[in-house]
């Protein structure tokens, strides 16, 4: 299934069905098979403004997962 991507700064654009099996599998892989991490001391910053330790593609995946799934670091701890 192809979904429209939300590229707005405040994530107010397109939404998609996060309950599909395809999205759940993709988001699980993007969160768990990713070495990027947010730099410390940015807890009160907007997710898209946070600096990341990691390459650009992994940083983008981390931010996408954080916006759609919630706290990625907690998710990783559950499946460590």
MOCOR-V21409 format. One record per backbone hydrogen bond with DSSP energy under -0.5 kcal/mol. NH is the residue of the N-H (numbers start at 1). CO is the residue of the C=O. Records with the same first field share a line. If there is no record, write none. Layout:
NH: CO, CO
//
This chain:
7: 5
11: 8
18: 16
20: 17
24: 20
25: 21
26: 22
27: 23
28: 24
29: 25
30: 26
31: 27
32: 28
33: 29
37: 53
39: 51
45: 42
49: 46
50: 46, 47
53: 37
54: 52
59: 55
60: 56
61: 57
62: 58
63: 59
64: 60
65: 61
66: 62
67: 63
68: 64
69: 65
70: 65, 66
72: 70
75: 71
76: 72
77: 73
78: 74
79: 75, 76
80: 77
//
